[in-house]
Amino acid sequence: MKAPSLLTRLFLSAFVLFSITARSQDRNLKLVFIRHAERPENGNNLTCKGFNRSVQLPAILYKKFGKPSDIYVPALNLGKDTRRARMFQTITPFAVKYNLSINSAYEEGDYKHISKALLKEKGTVIIVWEHKEIQQLVNALGVKSVTQKWGTNDYDSIWIVTFSTGMPVLKKDKQGLNPSSNCNF
């Protein structure tokens, strides 16, 4: 039997090295999902309690996850209805404190494209989204059987999708915040 040529061996070695590197990058990806902060019954912005949460979030998120490689919020589509601005308002203090850009290129329900973009990311990525949409987005990432829904009055949860086993795994955590309802500014 003829021994493989040098070119064949180099190609196979490069392929194996590339495969290992690609898999190890995927395994380090951590997607951190939070919901926008508290909102009023009527209106599109945050309440004072929500604003206070957004100001307290930088310390909590940095302690738990460090400085992320990227932040995503839904496309703002500013006009008469600015409800998507809540997600932007929630993460702005964190982005300002750590000099980070906020990616708002994707529509709220565009699970196919946002999940594709997120899976190309490296490191930790924070995603601030609408609570009813987070479950579908997590499912689009390949997490199996996410049947729990994000509670209507739950502004404190954190959903974390990791890939350390090569497959997406959902874990849950809490911010541990109970901000004041007062506007002290």
C-alpha positions in Angstrom: 0.0 0.0 0.0 1.3 3.4 -1.0 2.1 5.9 1.9 0.1 9.2 1.8 2.0 12.0 0.0 3.4 14.9 2.0 0.7 17.2 0.5 -2.0 14.8 1.6 -0.6 14.7 5.1 -0.3 18.4 5.3 -3.9 18.9 4.1 -5.2 16.3 6.7 -3.2 18.0 9.5 -4.5 21.4 8.6 -8.0 20.1 8.4 -7.8 18.5 11.9 -6.2 21.6 13.4 -8.9 23.8 11.8 -11.7 21.5 13.1 -10.3 21.5 16.6 -9.9 25.3 16.6 -13.4 25.9 15.2 -15.0 23.6 17.8 -13.0 25.2 20.7 -14.2 28.7 19.7 -17.8 27.5 19.7 -17.3 25.9 23.1 -16.3 29.3 24.6 -19.4 31.1 23.3 -21.6 32.4 26.1 -24.9 34.1 25.2 -26.4 36.1 28.1 -30.1 37.0 27.7 -31.8 39.6 29.8 -35.2 41.2 29.5 -35.6 45.0 29.3 -36.1 46.6 32.7 -39.4 47.5 34.3 -41.9 49.4 32.1 -45.0 51.4 32.8 -48.5 49.9 32.2 -49.0 52.4 29.4 -46.0 54.0 27.5 -42.9 52.9 25.8 -40.0 53.9 28.1 -38.7 52.5 31.4 -40.3 53.3 34.8 -38.2 54.9 37.5 -37.7 51.4 38.9 -36.6 50.2 35.4 -34.2 53.1 35.0 -32.7 52.4 38.5 -32.3 48.7 37.4 -30.4 49.8 34.3 -28.0 51.9 36.3 -27.4 49.0 38.7 -26.9 46.4 35.9 -23.3 47.3 35.0 -21.9 46.2 38.3 -24.0 43.0 38.3 -23.4 42.0 34.7 -19.6 42.8 34.9 -19.2 40.8 38.1 -21.0 37.7 36.6 -19.8 37.8 33.0 -17.0 40.4 32.6 -16.8 42.7 29.6 -18.7 41.2 26.7 -17.5 41.1 23.1 -20.8 42.5 21.9 -24.3 43.6 22.9 -27.4 43.1 20.9 -30.8 44.8 21.1 -33.7 44.7 18.6 -33.8 47.2 15.8 -35.2 50.4 17.3 -37.5 51.4 14.4 -38.1 54.7 16.0 -41.4 56.4 15.1 -44.7 56.6 16.8 -44.1 53.3 18.7 -40.8 53.3 20.6 -41.3 50.3 22.8 -38.1 48.7 21.5 -36.2 51.6 23.0 -36.7 50.0 26.4 -34.1 47.3 25.5 -31.6 50.0 24.4 -32.3 52.1 27.6 -31.8 49.0 29.8 -28.3 48.3 28.5 -27.0 51.9 27.8 -25.4 52.5 31.2 -23.4 49.2 30.8 -22.4 50.2 27.3 -21.4 53.7 28.4 -19.4 52.4 31.4 -17.4 49.9 29.4 -17.3 51.8 26.1 -19.1 49.2 24.1 -21.2 49.4 20.9 -24.7 48.2 20.8 -25.8 46.1 17.8 -29.4 46.9 16.8 -29.3 45.5 13.3 -31.9 42.7 13.7 -35.7 42.8 14.0 -37.3 41.5 17.2 -38.8 38.3 15.6 -36.0 37.6 13.0 -34.9 34.5 14.8 -33.2 33.0 11.8 -30.8 35.9 11.1 -30.1 36.9 14.7 -29.3 33.3 15.8 -27.0 32.9 12.8 -25.2 36.1 13.8 -25.0 35.1 17.5 -23.5 31.7 16.6 -20.7 33.5 14.7 -19.7 35.5 17.8 -16.9 34.7 20.2 -16.7 35.1 23.9 -19.6 36.5 25.9 -22.4 38.3 24.2 -25.2 40.1 26.1 -28.6 40.1 24.4 -31.4 42.4 25.7 -34.6 41.3 24.2 -38.4 41.3 24.7 -39.4 38.6 27.2 -41.9 36.9 24.9 -39.3 36.6 22.1 -36.4 35.2 24.2 -37.8 31.7 24.3 -38.1 31.5 20.5 -34.7 33.0 20.0 -33.1 30.4 22.4 -35.0 27.6 20.5 -33.6 29.0 17.2 -30.1 28.6 18.7 -30.7 24.9 19.0 -31.6 24.6 22.6 -34.0 21.7 22.8 -37.3 21.8 24.6 -37.4 25.2 26.1 -41.0 25.1 27.4 -40.8 27.6 30.2 -41.9 31.1 29.5 -40.3 34.2 30.8 -42.8 35.5 33.5 -44.7 38.7 32.7 -43.5 40.4 35.8 -40.0 38.9 35.9 -37.4 41.5 35.2 -34.7 39.8 37.2 -33.9 36.6 35.4 -30.9 35.9 33.2 -30.9 33.0 30.7 -27.4 31.8 29.7 -26.8 29.6 26.7 -23.3 28.0 26.6 -21.7 25.6 24.2 -19.0 23.9 26.3 -20.2 20.4 25.3 -20.4 21.4 21.6 -24.2 21.6 22.0 -26.2 24.6 23.3 -27.2 24.3 27.0 -29.5 26.7 28.8 -28.8 27.7 32.4 -30.7 30.2 34.4 -29.6 32.8 36.9 -30.9 36.0 38.6 -29.6 39.5 38.7 -30.5 39.7 42.4 -31.7 43.3 42.1 -34.7 45.0 43.7 -34.4 48.6 42.6 -36.2 51.5 44.1 -39.3 52.9 42.4 -38.3 56.5 43.2 -36.8 58.8 40.6 -34.0 60.4 42.6 -32.7 62.6 39.8 
